[in-house]
Amino acid sequence: MLFLNLLRDPSTSVTWMQQVLSLTGVRLEMMAVPLCLTTALRCRRTWTEVTIVDGDLTKTKAKNLATDKKHYFRIFAINKVGTSKPLESDAVTPKRPVGPPGKPVGPLEAKAITRDSVQLDWKPPQDDGGSPITGYIIEKREAMRMTWSHADKTTDDQTTRTLKGLVTGDEFYFRVAAVNKQGTSEFLEMPSPVTIKSPFEPASPPQDLEVSEIRRDSVVVTWKHSKNDGGSAITNYIVEKRETWKTSWAHVDRARGEMTTAEVIYLQEGTSYNIRIMAENVAGLSEPTELDEPVVPKSPYKVPTAPVGPLEVTEVYSQSVTIQWKAPEKDGGLSIKRYVIERREAKHQTWVKADSMRPGTTSCTIDKLMEGGHYVFKIFAENDEGLSPPLESDAPVTCRRAPDDASSDADYSPGGSESDYLPSCSEPDSEDESDDDYEDQVGPGVEGERGSKLLSDRQMKIQLELVHPLVMFPLPSPQLPVHQLKGVKH
């Protein structure tokens, strides 16, 4: 009779009883006869030899049996004559013992290494301990240290994991253990350290950085793509600026990798700036490319040139003056917005805004002036950049009421045809001013201040009143000496 006993590994202990077999009155002992033990799956009906033991044994172990399947065993007695008929057992089903899983199967490999991460791959353990694998524990150790620290933990049976947040340039050992409901397996350890670094190189610096446009508070820069992308596509170009007197750089913009132009904004007009640019890919930033020389923001436009003169006075009244001018020759690259008119009294230095005119108008009537006041005017042209240099009147203008006598209008109208100098005559102040000292041939028919004919052979003082064609009042005239007038008697 065979006795079967299931073990934990899984295996089965097979035990039988010794018997003495008698054949035709010959008594044989099995004690010294070797035995042959075989096993087979009844469903397959194929027997497989398990082991041969000495004839004096009555127990052996059948190892590495398939779990959850029925097994049958039979045993033969063998002697020098031959083999006996088999003794067959009942069915037995080996069961896996429940416990922690076996160690994961190596090798533990590091793949997809970047500058801050690594992917680990391994194989599941051959023995799950009779309970499904619920996850894996991953630990790391710096190459210069002896202690392990927790790196990550999975909650499934996946045998690959990416560890992130590592430091570029550091070296690490890794190990992994399987987990089921019964416990944790032994660790599968990596035999050599892994250096955390990117498989790619930074791109080469951008090329030909230059300024394409300068504005009042910004500049536009252009460049060419890097010659070498380091094995990874350029994702961005980083633009930075700094004032020339500073040492630290300030971030300006992150332009997309396909772009080759950027605007540097929020600059201070008149301040000198350095500008640089770097290419960025998965490996990091390239070496910077810097402008050959600093750039100073300024407006590309200018103020207009001064309005074209002369500044003409076309009408003068007791409390107003009309002036006109011509448009400036250059507008500074921007449209003229308006003309600004200022005035001041001749005896003062302070200018006061008088009026402003639309760009298409080149004349202006300035009112609210004081009768008898002497005024100077100037005109500015203005665009978005500011005011032009002024066009200023050549001489003061006096506001005076027009004379009532229409016959004398020609003498006071701007642009009149009379002489600039109108003579007046009077007797000499004293006899010291004799004609012996000053003689002149004034000529016949010279009229005096009141239009009377001068008498010949009389000593007279001639005083000329200077009348400017644009000014409606007598200006101070030079005092001329007494002349001996010789004319025609009437």
Secondary structure, 3 states (H helix, E strand, C coil): CEEEEECCCCEEEEEECCCEEEECCEEEECCCCCEEEEEEECCCCEEEEEEEECCCCCEEEEECCCCCCCEEEEEEEECCCCECCCEECCCECCCCCCCCCCCCEEEEEEECCCCCEEEEEEECCCCCCCCCCCEEEEEEEECCCCCCEEEEECCCCCCEEEEECCCCCCEEEEEEEEEECCEECCCEECCCCEECCCCCCCCCCCEEEEEEEECCCCEEEEEECCCCCCCCCCCEEEEEEEECCCCCCEEEEEEECCCCEEEECCCCCCCCEEEEEEEEECCEECCCEECCCCECCCCCCCCCCCCEEEEEEEEECCCCEEEEEECCCCCCCCCCCEEEEEEEECCCCCCEEEEEECCCCCEEEECCCCCCCEEEEEEEEEECCEECCCEECCCCEECCCCCCCHHHHHHHCCCCCCCCEEEEEECCCCCCCCCCCCECCCCCCCECCCCCECCCCEEEEEEEEECCCCCCCCECCCEEEEEEECCCCC
